[in-house]
Amino acid sequence: MPAKRRRPTTRSRPRPRRSGLPKLLALSVLVFGLAVAAAIYTYQVSYDGRIYLGVSSMGLDLGGYTREEARSLLAAGFQRFARTPIVLRYQGREWRALPEELGVQIQMQDTVDAAYSVGREGNLLQRLATQLATFRSGRSVGRPTIAVDPARRSAYLASLAREVGQPPVDAQLFLRPGQQVVVLDARPGRRLNVERTSQLIDEAVRSWGLGGGTPALTPGSPPAPEERGAEGGVRATSPAAPGPQVDLAVDEIPPAVGEQDLAPAADLARKMMGAPLALRLGDKTWTLDQGQIQGMLSVRKESASGGQTRFDVVLDEAALRNALEDVARESEQRPRNARFDYSGGQLKTISPGAEGRRVDVGAALAAVKAGLVGTTRVVDLPLAAVKPAIGPGDAAKLGIRELIEQASTSYDVGTAERRFNVELAASRLHGVVVPPGETFSFNDEVGEVSYRSGYKQGYGITQGSDGEVLTIPSEGGGICQVATTLFHSVFWAGYPIVERNWHLYWIPRYGLPPKGLKGLDATIDQVYDKQGKLLSAVDFRFRNNTESYVLIQARYDKKNLTFQLYGVKPRWQVKVDPPKIEKEVKADTTPVRQLDPTMAPGTEMMIEEARDGFQATITRTVTQDGKVLEQRSFVSTYRPSRNVYVYGPRPTPTATPSPPPAARVTTTPGPSPQATPAKPAGTPAPAATAKPSR
């Protein structure tokens, strides 16, 4: 074996003793680092999903809570805010609404998210530094924000607007009875300014609940006690502090019409109604009284230039025109057509006619309108001349060449006064020409039938106010025979009958052939007041429906009255069925005696003879070339008549009168309105007040 080499020996120096402090220090650092790392790890693990310590919002510590727990904690803190009503005020009235009713909502999610994000943003060192700083010094995140539910707020404010709002009231002008011009004052309206009110609510909520003033959030305090309402809703019974008060923003709406706008119209109305207005025509005057004037006035609102509103007092021209038409008719002097006599094939003029006059209604309307606003209250009515339709030189154009039809009745009965009246009325119809298309009126052509116009007293039959039928003295008694005779000629000629009235009693002589039929008659009547104004009338009218003129000729000879129609004979044919008589009523033959103060003392005569009543129907058919032009039934209902005698006053003791023998007089009865007929001076008054037909 090789020999072991021996390590050379040297004299060694003693080694120095090493210290353990560095190792301990390193170990301590290591341990501390591990501990810190462990602590950081533990902290991270412990607050995983939770808000780090030191994070708060509005003084409420949110550290250690999950986001949902933090949200619930914040929500609990705002319970008092949610349950305290906001007071809305206007002119002493108050409305209390919870924030939720006003659409106010607290949005806490952003605050919770901000709290959770503290220490979780940036790199690791930044996150750890933030966590450490928050842990040591704390950190407050932003306040919850306010959100608004527009639909809910709009619904509430719309309801509130209906309570607060009020439409403006315009000034009004009224014309009240008694010629009162009344102006009612205007009143402004109001309207809730929804936009401005909403802004005021938001400002109050922010100031009260989430900003300065009295905070709505009290950390650590429990929410106000709750109880269930009658409808199951939750309400706070004792809020911690009163809610904010908001004065509503209300806009004033001025009225469109103020009192000053109505002043001109009111002044004009007072002027127009200030006094009656006289309408003067010669020696006659008509008056529009203040009530009539007021009834024609109204107030009209119109839009003027520049967007202004104008008010006018408007006169009802149609009503005024109607009133003037009444005056025109009353004062009218009708033109008289020329009249002609046809004899021996020659037509000659027997009356030239005359111009008429009539109020010019158009010019009068303008004059009255000016008078209503003028200083004088009298208007002279303007007149216009009215030319006759047929003049004396028109004979050649009339085309009168042949007899169309004629009819006769006997008037050789009754008193001399009655016969006089028949002839006078017939003479006033002789020569009348009816133009093509025109309507003939018996009353218009014969004129006024009264003592004033020359007629004498006869007898007529009328119906009294109690329905009783009376035979009484009558102005112009007997002229109904004239109407009946003319009616016969027109009836058989085939012209259309516009108006025809039958008598109360049937007069047999009107039914004698060849033109008379039982039930074929006509009556007329005129009722005047004491001033001679026509109040009502019963007329006979027919229409000339041909293209030719029709001439009426009257002939009388103390016995028979005849009416002839001349012109061009129509081509139509007239067929008349025999009268149909039915509903007969037997007459009472008991004599009836009536005093007539106008008769000579001791005289007596029979003026009505008892005859049965009945209903007659006569049908007339007019045809041409096989075509029916007209078919009409004339129905007449007659009452039974009586045996009536009239007698004069008893003779005085000294008188020895020799009364003439009783005379029989058959009158022409007919229905009539009631009035007291005017009678000329010196004529005895009739015994009855009813105005009879003749």
Secondary structure as GFF3:
##gff-version 3
##sequence-region A 1 694
A	DSSP	alpha_helix	21	46	.	.	.	ID=ss1
A	DSSP	beta_strand	55	57	.	.	.	ID=ss2
A	DSSP	beta_strand	60	61	.	.	.	ID=ss3
A	DSSP	alpha_helix	67	77	.	.	.	ID=ss4
A	DSSP	alpha_helix	79	83	.	.	.	ID=ss5
A	DSSP	beta_strand	86	90	.	.	.	ID=ss6
A	DSSP	beta_strand	93	97	.	.	.	ID=ss7
A	DSSP	beta_strand	104	107	.	.	.	ID=ss8
A	DSSP	alpha_helix	109	117	.	.	.	ID=ss9
A	DSSP	alpha_helix	124	137	.	.	.	ID=ss10
A	DSSP	beta_strand	139	140	.	.	.	ID=ss11
A	DSSP	beta_strand	145	148	.	.	.	ID=ss12
A	DSSP	alpha_helix	150	164	.	.	.	ID=ss13
A	DSSP	beta_strand	172	176	.	.	.	ID=ss14
A	DSSP	beta_strand	180	184	.	.	.	ID=ss15
A	DSSP	beta_strand	189	192	.	.	.	ID=ss16
A	DSSP	alpha_helix	194	209	.	.	.	ID=ss17
A	DSSP	beta_strand	226	228	.	.	.	ID=ss18
A	DSSP	beta_strand	234	236	.	.	.	ID=ss19
A	DSSP	beta_strand	245	247	.	.	.	ID=ss20
A	DSSP	beta_strand	250	253	.	.	.	ID=ss21
A	DSSP	alpha_helix	259	272	.	.	.	ID=ss22
A	DSSP	beta_strand	277	281	.	.	.	ID=ss23
A	DSSP	beta_strand	284	288	.	.	.	ID=ss24
A	DSSP	alpha_helix	290	295	.	.	.	ID=ss25
A	DSSP	beta_strand	297	303	.	.	.	ID=ss26
A	DSSP	three_ten_helix	305	307	.	.	.	ID=ss27
A	DSSP	beta_strand	309	315	.	.	.	ID=ss28
A	DSSP	alpha_helix	317	331	.	.	.	ID=ss29
A	DSSP	beta_strand	339	343	.	.	.	ID=ss30
A	DSSP	beta_strand	346	351	.	.	.	ID=ss31
A	DSSP	beta_strand	356	359	.	.	.	ID=ss32
A	DSSP	alpha_helix	361	372	.	.	.	ID=ss33
A	DSSP	beta_strand	378	380	.	.	.	ID=ss34
A	DSSP	beta_strand	383	386	.	.	.	ID=ss35
A	DSSP	three_ten_helix	392	394	.	.	.	ID=ss36
A	DSSP	alpha_helix	395	398	.	.	.	ID=ss37
A	DSSP	beta_strand	402	410	.	.	.	ID=ss38
A	DSSP	alpha_helix	416	427	.	.	.	ID=ss39
A	DSSP	beta_strand	433	434	.	.	.	ID=ss40
A	DSSP	beta_strand	439	441	.	.	.	ID=ss41
A	DSSP	alpha_helix	442	446	.	.	.	ID=ss42
A	DSSP	beta_strand	457	463	.	.	.	ID=ss43
A	DSSP	beta_strand	469	475	.	.	.	ID=ss44
A	DSSP	alpha_helix	480	493	.	.	.	ID=ss45
A	DSSP	beta_strand	497	499	.	.	.	ID=ss46
A	DSSP	three_ten_helix	508	511	.	.	.	ID=ss47
A	DSSP	beta_strand	525	528	.	.	.	ID=ss48
A	DSSP	beta_strand	534	538	.	.	.	ID=ss49
A	DSSP	beta_strand	541	543	.	.	.	ID=ss50
A	DSSP	beta_strand	550	556	.	.	.	ID=ss51
A	DSSP	beta_strand	560	567	.	.	.	ID=ss52
A	DSSP	beta_strand	573	576	.	.	.	ID=ss53
A	DSSP	beta_strand	580	585	.	.	.	ID=ss54
A	DSSP	beta_strand	591	595	.	.	.	ID=ss55
A	DSSP	beta_strand	604	608	.	.	.	ID=ss56
A	DSSP	beta_strand	613	624	.	.	.	ID=ss57
A	DSSP	beta_strand	627	638	.	.	.	ID=ss58
A	DSSP	beta_strand	643	647	.	.	.	ID=ss59
###
